Amino acid sequence: MADETPATDDRPPSQVVNEMVDHVLELAATWTAWDGTPCPIDDRIYTPHKAIRRVADHLVDHLAEVEARLAGVGPIPDHWHASSFTDAADLAPFTQKDLDEARSRLTRLAQIWTVRLDALSPDQLDRSPGDGWTFRQIAFHLTESAYYADAVGDLTS
């Protein structure tokens, strides 16, 4: 089995999270042009709403893990259905109001991540308490959330 541990580099972890959110929101800015046709990628389908939901869920899930581990308690296992389903809300048109809400939701989550990660020392980032990836690795893993937005893509053309 391949090593799935996220690769890291010298960038501050909060920068990495913010860059991912910025990328997602740049793509989302084009999604008001979405024609309602779901985007099949791999064995799943994606829509603008589903992409935003998955990015937000991923940020929330790992933030809960980080906070629990810092508090010395075990994280609550997630029960997300992840991207395995697409519900009626995911198929709704993506309006300017939806984009505004996505910006608010994702930029607030990015700010919470920035505050949390920037408050940790390098040692805390790289020798995180409890089981699992280090907090630095988790931050870099979050960049994989861009996959959901990339699945929908840039709809300006």
C-alpha positions as CSV (number, residue, x, y, z in Angstrom):
1,M,0.0,0.0,0.0
2,A,1.3,3.5,-0.9
3,D,2.2,5.9,1.9
4,E,-0.6,8.3,2.1
5,T,1.1,10.7,4.5
6,P,0.8,14.2,3.1
7,A,4.0,15.7,1.8
8,T,4.9,19.1,3.4
9,D,7.2,21.9,2.5
10,D,8.6,25.1,4.0
11,R,5.4,27.1,3.5
12,P,3.5,28.0,6.7
13,P,0.6,25.6,7.1
14,S,-1.9,28.4,7.4
15,Q,-0.7,29.8,4.0
16,V,-1.4,26.4,2.4
17,V,-4.9,26.3,3.7
18,N,-5.6,29.8,2.6
19,E,-4.2,29.2,-0.9
20,M,-6.5,26.2,-1.3
21,V,-9.6,28.2,-0.2
22,D,-8.6,31.0,-2.5
23,H,-8.3,28.5,-5.4
24,V,-11.7,27.1,-4.6
25,L,-13.3,30.5,-4.5
26,E,-11.7,31.6,-7.7
27,L,-13.3,28.6,-9.5
28,A,-16.6,29.1,-7.6
29,A,-16.8,32.7,-8.9
30,T,-17.4,31.1,-12.3
31,W,-20.1,28.7,-11.2
32,T,-23.1,31.0,-11.5
33,A,-22.8,30.1,-15.2
34,W,-23.4,26.4,-14.4
35,D,-26.0,24.8,-16.7
36,G,-27.2,22.2,-14.2
37,T,-25.3,19.3,-15.7
38,P,-23.4,17.3,-13.0
39,C,-19.7,16.8,-13.6
40,P,-18.7,13.1,-13.6
41,I,-15.2,12.6,-12.3
42,D,-13.8,9.1,-11.4
43,D,-16.7,7.2,-9.9
44,R,-18.5,10.2,-8.5
45,I,-20.5,13.2,-9.8
46,Y,-19.9,16.8,-8.6
47,T,-21.9,20.0,-8.8
48,P,-21.0,23.5,-7.5
49,H,-23.0,23.0,-4.3
50,K,-21.5,19.6,-3.7
51,A,-18.0,20.9,-4.2
52,I,-18.5,23.7,-1.6
53,R,-20.1,21.3,0.8
54,R,-17.2,18.9,0.5
55,V,-14.6,21.5,1.0
56,A,-16.4,23.0,4.0
57,D,-17.0,19.5,5.5
58,H,-13.3,18.6,5.1
59,L,-12.2,21.8,6.8
60,V,-14.6,21.2,9.7
61,D,-13.8,17.6,10.1
62,H,-10.0,18.1,10.5
63,L,-10.5,21.2,12.6
64,A,-12.5,19.1,15.0
65,E,-9.7,16.5,15.0
66,V,-7.1,19.2,15.7
67,E,-9.0,20.8,18.5
68,A,-9.9,17.4,20.2
69,R,-6.3,16.3,20.1
70,L,-5.0,19.6,21.5
71,A,-7.6,19.2,24.3
72,G,-6.3,15.6,25.0
73,V,-9.5,13.9,24.0
74,G,-10.1,11.5,21.1
75,P,-11.7,13.0,18.0
76,I,-15.3,12.1,17.3
77,P,-15.4,9.7,14.3
78,D,-17.1,11.4,11.3
79,H,-20.2,10.1,9.8
80,W,-20.0,12.1,6.6
81,H,-21.4,10.5,3.5
82,A,-18.6,12.4,1.8
83,S,-18.9,12.6,-1.9
84,S,-20.6,9.2,-2.3
85,F,-24.0,10.8,-2.7
86,T,-25.4,13.8,-4.5
87,D,-28.7,15.1,-3.0
88,A,-31.3,17.4,-4.4
89,A,-29.7,20.4,-2.8
90,D,-26.5,19.7,-4.6
91,L,-28.4,19.9,-7.9
92,A,-29.8,23.4,-7.3
93,P,-28.7,26.3,-9.4
94,F,-25.6,28.1,-8.1
95,T,-26.6,31.7,-7.7
96,Q,-24.7,34.9,-6.8
97,K,-26.2,34.5,-3.3
98,D,-24.8,31.0,-3.1
99,L,-21.4,32.3,-4.1
100,D,-21.6,35.0,-1.4
101,E,-22.4,32.4,1.2
102,A,-19.6,30.1,0.0
103,R,-17.2,33.0,0.3
104,S,-18.4,33.8,3.8
105,R,-18.3,30.1,4.9
106,L,-14.9,29.2,3.4
107,T,-13.1,32.4,4.3
108,R,-14.3,32.1,7.9
109,L,-13.2,28.5,8.1
110,A,-9.8,29.6,6.6
111,Q,-9.5,32.3,9.2
112,I,-10.2,29.8,12.0
113,W,-7.5,27.5,10.6
114,T,-5.1,30.5,10.3
115,V,-5.7,31.5,13.9
116,R,-5.3,27.9,15.1
117,L,-2.2,27.0,13.1
118,D,-0.4,30.3,13.6
119,A,-0.9,29.9,17.4
120,L,1.1,26.6,17.4
121,S,4.8,26.4,17.7
122,P,6.8,24.5,15.1
123,D,7.2,21.7,17.6
124,Q,3.4,21.5,18.1
125,L,2.9,21.5,14.4
126,D,5.4,18.7,13.9
127,R,4.9,16.6,17.0
128,S,1.2,16.7,17.5
129,P,-0.5,15.0,20.4
130,G,-2.5,11.8,19.9
131,D,-2.6,9.5,17.0
132,G,-2.6,10.5,13.4
133,W,-0.8,12.9,11.1
134,T,1.0,15.9,12.5
135,F,-1.0,19.2,12.4
136,R,1.3,20.4,9.6
137,Q,0.5,17.3,7.6
138,I,-3.2,17.8,8.2
139,A,-3.0,21.3,6.9
140,F,-1.2,20.1,3.8
141,H,-3.7,17.3,3.4
142,L,-6.5,19.9,3.3
143,T,-5.2,21.1,0.0
144,E,-6.6,17.9,-1.5
145,S,-10.0,19.5,-1.0
146,A,-9.3,21.5,-4.2
147,Y,-10.1,18.2,-6.0
148,Y,-13.8,18.9,-5.5
149,A,-13.7,22.3,-7.0
150,D,-11.4,21.2,-9.8
151,A,-14.0,18.5,-10.6
152,V,-16.4,21.3,-11.5
153,G,-13.7,23.5,-12.9
154,D,-13.7,26.9,-14.4
155,L,-17.1,27.5,-16.1
156,T,-16.2,30.8,-17.8
157,S,-15.8,29.1,-21.2
